[in-house]
């Protein structure tokens, strides 16, 4: 089975490819150049593995939460690719693949997955990792102060991961029981593995959780006039 995974939820543009005997992952760009790099990166990775798009059986895409433009590019590209070659399409979330990436690396216990949402905010979800992993909250938008206040009320140790944890490391490190697992890009290996277990869908809507920056900026200007 040939599976490709696409992740554009963060500033990075990343892809992964799993065949019967190989798993390859690539971070194509780290500076929000999703439109310029995604299609050519997919073509190059397929060529490297001796495959064509018609050889794909499944397309997996991270549909959020994440940055507005990146999610649109990823979901549209994944949907168009699946439709064009007649293969299945499934979605995974950025926060669950961060959780599984930490789990695969041996992290256990309370985990806070945080994607940098810009504007001083984060997309956050809490998990408990044991032999399996369990989401203990729904994905939400929060400020770093919100997260610090919530975790400060908790007992026991916990781990932060994601590019949001990296950006606000100093704020979170002030919590005495905080640990960190360095993971700026949601796990492509986890996306490939999870995608193979999901039921195919005909379409996917990006999980934005909030309005686009351009809309928010326009609304702010409108209130100031």
BELGI-V70828 format. One record per pair of residues at least 12 apart in sequence whose ideal C-beta (glycine too) atoms are under 7 Angstrom apart, sorted by the first residue. I is the first residue (numbers start at 1). J is the second residue. D is the distance in Angstrom with one decimal. If there is no record, write none. Layout:
i=I j=J d=D
i=I j=J d=D
This chain:
i=1 j=20 d=6.8
i=1 j=57 d=4.9
i=1 j=58 d=6.9
i=2 j=19 d=5.3
i=2 j=51 d=6.1
i=2 j=55 d=5.3
i=2 j=56 d=5.2
i=2 j=57 d=5.2
i=3 j=18 d=4.6
i=3 j=57 d=6.5
i=3 j=58 d=4.5
i=3 j=60 d=6.3
i=3 j=192 d=5.4
i=3 j=195 d=6.0
i=3 j=196 d=6.2
i=4 j=17 d=5.2
i=4 j=42 d=6.7
i=4 j=56 d=5.8
i=4 j=59 d=5.6
i=5 j=60 d=4.2
i=5 j=188 d=5.2
i=5 j=191 d=4.1
i=5 j=192 d=4.9
i=5 j=195 d=6.2
i=6 j=61 d=4.7
i=6 j=62 d=6.8
i=6 j=74 d=5.0
i=6 j=77 d=6.4
i=6 j=78 d=5.1
i=7 j=62 d=4.3
i=7 j=74 d=6.8
i=7 j=185 d=6.6
i=7 j=186 d=5.4
i=7 j=188 d=6.2
i=7 j=191 d=6.5
i=8 j=34 d=4.6
i=8 j=38 d=6.7
i=8 j=62 d=7.0
i=8 j=70 d=4.0
i=8 j=71 d=6.4
i=8 j=73 d=5.4
i=8 j=74 d=3.4
i=9 j=62 d=4.8
i=9 j=64 d=5.8
i=9 j=66 d=2.8
i=9 j=67 d=6.8
i=9 j=70 d=6.2
i=9 j=71 d=6.0
i=9 j=94 d=4.0
i=9 j=115 d=6.4
i=9 j=186 d=6.3
i=10 j=66 d=6.0
i=10 j=67 d=6.7
i=10 j=115 d=6.1
i=10 j=116 d=6.9
i=10 j=163 d=5.2
i=10 j=185 d=6.2
i=11 j=30 d=6.1
i=11 j=31 d=6.3
i=11 j=32 d=4.9
i=11 j=67 d=7.0
i=12 j=27 d=5.4
i=12 j=29 d=6.9
i=12 j=30 d=4.9
i=12 j=184 d=6.9
i=12 j=185 d=4.8
i=13 j=28 d=4.6
i=13 j=29 d=4.7
i=13 j=33 d=6.6
i=13 j=34 d=4.5
i=13 j=37 d=5.0
i=13 j=38 d=5.5
i=14 j=26 d=6.6
i=14 j=27 d=4.7
i=14 j=28 d=6.5
i=14 j=185 d=5.2
i=14 j=188 d=5.8
i=15 j=28 d=6.6
i=15 j=41 d=5.7
i=15 j=42 d=6.0
i=15 j=45 d=6.0
i=15 j=188 d=6.9
i=16 j=188 d=3.2
i=16 j=189 d=6.5
i=16 j=191 d=6.4
i=16 j=192 d=5.2
i=17 j=45 d=5.3
i=17 j=49 d=6.0
i=18 j=192 d=4.4
i=19 j=49 d=6.2
i=22 j=49 d=6.6
i=23 j=189 d=6.2
i=23 j=192 d=6.5
i=24 j=45 d=6.6
i=24 j=49 d=6.9
i=25 j=188 d=4.1
i=25 j=189 d=6.5
i=26 j=41 d=6.4
i=26 j=45 d=6.0
i=27 j=185 d=6.1
i=28 j=41 d=4.0
i=32 j=70 d=6.6
i=34 j=70 d=4.9
i=34 j=73 d=4.3
i=34 j=74 d=6.8
i=35 j=73 d=5.4
i=38 j=73 d=6.2
i=38 j=77 d=5.5
i=39 j=77 d=6.6
i=53 j=81 d=6.6
i=53 j=85 d=4.8
i=54 j=85 d=5.3
i=56 j=85 d=5.6
i=56 j=87 d=4.8
i=57 j=87 d=5.4
i=57 j=88 d=6.8
i=58 j=87 d=5.9
i=58 j=88 d=4.8
i=58 j=90 d=6.7
i=58 j=195 d=6.1
i=58 j=196 d=6.9
i=59 j=78 d=4.9
i=59 j=81 d=5.4
i=59 j=82 d=4.4
i=59 j=87 d=6.2
i=59 j=89 d=5.2
i=60 j=90 d=5.4
i=60 j=92 d=6.1
i=60 j=191 d=5.2
i=60 j=192 d=6.4
i=60 j=195 d=3.2
i=61 j=74 d=5.4
i=61 j=75 d=5.8
i=61 j=78 d=3.5
i=61 j=91 d=5.7
i=61 j=204 d=6.6
i=62 j=74 d=6.4
i=62 j=92 d=5.7
i=62 j=93 d=6.8
i=62 j=94 d=5.1
i=62 j=97 d=6.4
i=62 j=186 d=5.9
i=62 j=191 d=6.3
i=63 j=75 d=5.5
i=63 j=91 d=4.3
i=63 j=93 d=6.8
i=63 j=204 d=5.0
i=63 j=206 d=5.3
i=63 j=207 d=5.5
i=64 j=93 d=6.4
i=64 j=94 d=6.2
i=64 j=206 d=5.1
i=64 j=207 d=3.3
i=64 j=208 d=6.2
i=65 j=94 d=6.2
i=65 j=95 d=6.9
i=65 j=115 d=6.3
i=65 j=123 d=3.9
i=65 j=139 d=5.4
i=65 j=207 d=5.0
i=65 j=208 d=6.7
i=65 j=209 d=4.5
i=66 j=94 d=5.3
i=66 j=115 d=5.8
i=66 j=123 d=6.9
i=67 j=118 d=6.9
i=68 j=208 d=6.2
i=68 j=212 d=4.1
i=68 j=213 d=6.5
i=71 j=206 d=4.0
i=71 j=208 d=6.8
i=72 j=206 d=6.3
i=75 j=204 d=5.4
i=75 j=206 d=5.1
i=79 j=203 d=6.4
i=79 j=204 d=6.5
i=88 j=200 d=3.8
i=89 j=200 d=6.0
i=89 j=201 d=5.8
i=89 j=204 d=6.9
i=90 j=195 d=4.9
i=90 j=198 d=3.9
i=90 j=200 d=5.8
i=90 j=201 d=6.4
i=91 j=201 d=6.7
i=91 j=204 d=4.7
i=92 j=191 d=5.0
i=92 j=194 d=5.1
i=92 j=195 d=6.1
i=93 j=139 d=6.9
i=93 j=207 d=6.5
i=94 j=115 d=5.4
i=94 j=186 d=4.7
i=95 j=113 d=4.4
i=95 j=115 d=6.8
i=95 j=123 d=6.8
i=95 j=125 d=4.0
i=95 j=139 d=5.6
i=97 j=186 d=4.0
i=97 j=187 d=4.9
i=97 j=190 d=4.5
i=97 j=191 d=5.0
i=97 j=194 d=7.0
i=98 j=113 d=4.2
i=98 j=161 d=5.5
i=98 j=162 d=5.0
i=98 j=183 d=6.1
i=98 j=186 d=5.1
i=98 j=187 d=6.8
i=99 j=111 d=5.9
i=99 j=113 d=5.5
i=99 j=127 d=4.4
i=99 j=129 d=6.9
i=99 j=133 d=5.3
i=100 j=133 d=6.4
i=100 j=187 d=5.9
i=100 j=190 d=3.6
i=100 j=194 d=6.6
i=101 j=183 d=5.4
i=101 j=186 d=6.7
i=101 j=187 d=2.9
i=101 j=190 d=5.2
i=102 j=129 d=6.7
i=102 j=159 d=6.8
i=102 j=161 d=5.1
i=102 j=181 d=5.0
i=102 j=183 d=6.5
i=103 j=129 d=4.9
i=103 j=133 d=5.1
i=104 j=187 d=6.9
i=104 j=189 d=6.9
i=104 j=190 d=6.5
i=105 j=181 d=6.5
i=107 j=129 d=5.9
i=107 j=159 d=5.4
i=107 j=181 d=5.2
i=108 j=129 d=5.0
i=108 j=130 d=6.4
i=109 j=129 d=6.2
i=109 j=157 d=6.5
i=109 j=158 d=6.7
i=109 j=159 d=6.9
i=110 j=128 d=6.0
i=110 j=156 d=6.5
i=110 j=158 d=3.6
i=110 j=159 d=7.0
i=111 j=127 d=4.5
i=111 j=129 d=5.4
i=111 j=158 d=6.7
i=111 j=159 d=5.1
i=111 j=161 d=6.6
i=112 j=124 d=6.5
i=112 j=126 d=5.7
i=112 j=147 d=6.8
i=112 j=151 d=6.7
i=112 j=158 d=6.1
i=112 j=160 d=5.0
i=113 j=125 d=5.2
i=113 j=127 d=6.5
i=113 j=161 d=5.8
i=113 j=162 d=5.1
i=114 j=160 d=6.3
i=114 j=162 d=4.4
i=114 j=164 d=3.2
i=114 j=165 d=4.8
i=115 j=162 d=5.3
i=115 j=163 d=6.3
i=115 j=164 d=5.2
i=116 j=163 d=4.8
i=116 j=164 d=4.3
i=116 j=167 d=4.9
i=117 j=141 d=6.4
i=118 j=213 d=6.9
i=120 j=143 d=6.1
i=121 j=141 d=5.5
i=121 j=142 d=6.8
i=121 j=143 d=5.7
i=122 j=142 d=5.5
i=122 j=144 d=6.6
i=122 j=147 d=6.6
i=122 j=164 d=4.2
i=123 j=139 d=6.2
i=123 j=141 d=6.3
i=123 j=209 d=6.0
i=124 j=140 d=5.7
i=124 j=142 d=4.9
i=124 j=147 d=6.1
i=125 j=137 d=5.8
i=125 j=138 d=6.9
i=125 j=139 d=4.6
i=139 j=209 d=6.3
i=141 j=209 d=5.3
i=141 j=210 d=5.4
i=144 j=168 d=4.4
i=144 j=171 d=4.7
i=148 j=171 d=5.9
i=148 j=172 d=6.7
i=148 j=175 d=6.4
i=151 j=175 d=5.7
i=152 j=175 d=6.1
i=156 j=177 d=6.6
i=157 j=177 d=4.4
i=157 j=179 d=6.2
i=158 j=177 d=6.5
i=158 j=178 d=6.5
i=159 j=179 d=4.5
i=159 j=180 d=6.7
i=159 j=181 d=5.4
i=160 j=172 d=5.2
i=160 j=178 d=6.1
i=160 j=180 d=5.2
i=161 j=181 d=4.3
i=161 j=183 d=4.7
i=162 j=183 d=6.3
i=163 j=184 d=4.4
i=165 j=180 d=6.1
i=166 j=184 d=5.8
